[in-house]
């Protein structure tokens, strides 16, 4: 199990490669459009890493119709449209769908090929496709150029029926299973975890399973650990798992041990569900939430994290977890 990545004041923040397409997300309820936002796991993760002052390179593809300003330009495919997802919040639970929504891919951009990746080495790689854009050969190339690769299982097991509705296939049938021993972390929601054998996969790589309002669990070969949640008033769950993964990797980049990094992930996930679209981060909001969250009471882990953050006015702000959030 990864424990910590030492940092000193003179150590440059390590580099991260994010691979996944930007999307156009459309939220619908009662047959009406509630919101249209920038989507894709890459957008939520880059938002978190930017707030954490982590340098990264993003490889993403969009069509000529891409309509949102972003800080990291994607590859524009002149013969393709941008991937579009419709999220229906009033169709209830269906087989292989999210319990709180039904997702449909109504447009799809080109996949990301190995040749699209930069020809350089990275400390961390994140395979975070949402629309089937990550190919097995692309993930294999990421393993070759990144020291540690983190994968969101949705990039591996999502499939789409004739209407574009998201369905899930078993991990063993995904075409990626042979690459598991070369990964560092595999992240899945509790629903997605049903499509793999956690007890088997944990022998090859660390598995992180998110449980929404109940926090997350980390499994590795010789043990497991539950990480407590932060409370949240859920408005839109879109991007919560992505923000969790961004916070988790950001914490590891800054030198946190895995439990503390997972706690940072839980924090960013809780912020995201309280917003439609990308959340805005503010250091005062971080401090306020750490102080008021129930997790702070009686939790040595959270107390230690908040001490490092300096929210109690004690000790020095600790670069590894200061979270350097910016008002937007």
N, C-alpha and C positions, 0 to 999 in steps of 0.2 A: 504493500500500500504506500502511495506517495505520502510523505509526511510534511516536508517543508522545503522551500527553495530559498536558501539564504540570500539576503540582500543587505548591502551596506549603502551609506549615503553616496558612494562613488560608483555604485553598480548601476548601469543603465537599465531602464525598464525593458524587459525582454520582449521579443517580437512575437506576434500572433498572426496566423493566417486564418481568415474566415472564408469559407467557401459555401455559397448558397445564393439563390436568386432573390432579388427584390421582387415584391409583388404589389398588386393593387388589391386591397381588401375592401369588400362591400358587406356591411352588416345590415341584415334585414329582419324585421319583426312585423308580424301581421300583414305581410305582403308589401310593406313599405320599406324604403331605404332609410335606415336610421343614421348611418354614417358611412363615409368613404375615406379610407386612410392608407398611408404607406404600410405595407405589410412584408411578410417574409421574416424568418428567424434572423437573417443577417441584419435587418434594420434594427431589431430590438437589441441584439447582442452588441452591435457597433455603438448603439446609444449608451449602453451600460459601460462598455470599455472606454468610451470617450470620457464619461463622467469619472472613471477611475484613473484617468491619465495613462492608459495603457496604449502603446503604439501597436498598430496592426495594419495588415494589408488585406483588402477585401476583394475577392474574385466573385463577381455577380454578373448575370446577364439579364438584359431587359430588351423590349422591343422599341421601335421608334415612337410608340405612343406613351412611353413612360413619362409621368406627369409630376413627379415630386422632386424638389431640390434635395440633394444629399451631399454630404461632405466628402464621400469617397465615390468617385464616378464608376459606374458599372460599364461593362462591355455592351455596346448597343448593337443588336443584331438587326440589320436593315430589312431582312425578309421575315421577321417574326414579330409577334405581339408580346407584350409583357404578360407574365403569368397573372391571372385574376382568380381570386377565391371569393365565393359568396358564402357567408355564414348565416344560417337560418336559426334564429333563437326560439322559434315557436313550433318546431316540428317534432319535439320530444326525442326520446331515445330510439335509435335504430341500430341494428346489428352492425358491429364494427365502426360505429360512429361515436363521436363525443357525446356524453350524456347531456351536456348543457347546450349543445348546438349540433347542427348538421352542416358539414363543410362540403362545398362543391367547387371543383376546379373547372372554370368555364373558359379559360384561355390558358395556353401553356407556351412558355418560351423554350428556346433550345436548351439542351443539357449542357453542363459544364464538362469539357473534355480535359484530359491530362495536359494537353498542349496549351490550355488556357491558363494554367497555373504559372506563377513566376518561377524563373530558373534560379532559385536561391534557397538557402536553408532558413528554417524558422525554429524557434524554441517550442512553440505550441501551434497545433493545427486544429481547427474546428470544422467538422463536416456537418452542416446544418441546413440541408435541403428540405424543402417543404412540398415541392411539386414533382418529385421524381427526377430532379436535375442532377443528382449525384450518381455517377456511374461507378460500378465496381473498380474499373481501371483508374478512375479519378481518385477514389479513396486509396487505392494502392500507391498511386503517385504521392499522395499526401503523406503516407507512412514513410516514404523514402526521403522526403525533404523536410519533415518535421520530427523533432526529437520526441514529442509526446502528442498523440492525436486523441481528441475528444469528439465523440460522435453522439448526436441526438438520434435515437432509434427511429424517429419519424422519417429521417432521410433514407432509411433502409427498408422499412416495412410498409410504407404507404403504397397503396394501389388505387386505381380509379375505375369505376364501372362505366358503362356506356353513357351515363348521364353526367359523369364527372364526379360523382359522390365519392368521398374518401372512404376507402376500405383498408383493412390491415391484413397482412399476410404473416404467417409464422416466420420468425427470424431464420430458421433453418431452410426456408424455401425462398429467401430473398435474393440469393446470389452473392451475399456479402459474408456469409457465415465463416468462410475459410480465413477471413481477415481478422477475426476477433482476437486471436492471440497476439496480434501486432498492434492492437489498440491499447491506450492507457485507461480511458474511461468511456463507459457507455451509459448515457442518461436516458431514462424512460419515465413516462407518467405511470401511475398505478394501472390505468387501463391498458397502456401499451405493454407493460411488463407481463401481462397475461399471454402475450404472443412470443415469449421466450422462456427458456428454462433458467431462471436466475441462478439456481444452485449449480448448474453446469457452467454458465457463462462467467460466474464470479471466479472460477478457477483460472481463467485466462486474462481477464481484465477487471478493473474495479467497476462496479455497477452502482449507479445512483438512481433511486426510484423516488419520484416526487409524489406527494399525497395532498397537494393543494393546501387547504387550511390546516392540515395535520402535519405539515412539515415534510421531511424527507428521510430516507434511509440510505445509508452507504454500506455496500457489501464488498468485501474483498476475500481473498482466498482463505484467510485464517480468522475472519471475524466480521462483525457488522455493528453498526451504530445508528441510533435514531437521533435526528437533529430537530429540535423543537421549532415551531413555526412563529411567524409574526402575524398578528391579527390584521384583517383587512376587510373593508367593505367592498365586496365584489360588484363591479359594474359590467366588466367585459373581461373574460378569461383569456382572450387572444393575446399571445405573446408572453404569458406568465412563465411558461416553461423555458422559453428562449431567454428571458431576462434572468431567470434563475441560473441558467448555464453561463450566461455572461458574467454574472456576479461571482459564480463559483470559480470560473477560470481566472477572472480578474483577481480574486483573492489569492489563488495559487501563484499567479505571476508576481504578486507583491510579497510573496514569502510566507503566507499563512499556512498552517497545518490544515489538513483536509476538513476536520470538523468546523473550524472557524470559517474556512472558505465556503462550506456548505451553508453556514449560518448567513453569510453575506448573500449567497444565492437566494435563500429564503426571503431575505429582506427585499431584494430587488423584485422578486416574484410578487410579493405582497403589494409593493408600490404599483406594479403594472396592472393588476386586476382592478384597481380603483380608478382606472382611466380608460377612455376609449382612445385607441391609438397609442403612440409613443408617450410615455410619461415624462414630466419635467422634473429634474432633480435639483434639490437645494440642500446645502449642508445643514441648515437649521431644521429642515424637515427630517433629515436623518437623525439628528440629535433628539428632536422631540419624540420621534417614534421609538427610538431606543429607550428613552426614559419612561415612556408611558406604556410600552408593550408589557403584557403579562409575563412574557418570557424573561424579562429583566428580574422579576421577583423570584429569588431562590435559585437562580441559574448561575452557577459558577462560570459556565462557558460564555453566556451572554455578558455577565459582569466583567469577565476578562476582556472580551471584545470591546465593550463600551469604555473600559479603562484605557485601552489602547487608542480608542477614538478621542479620548479626552473629554467625553460628554459630562463627566462629573467634576470637571475642573481639576482633576488630579493627574499627576504624571505629565509626560510630554506627548503631544500628538505623534502618533506612530505612523511613519510613511506607509507601512505595509497595509494599513487598514483605514487611513484617513478618509478615503473615498473621494476626496477632491471633487466634490460635486459642484456644478455650475448652474446658476439660475439661467433659464432659457426664456 
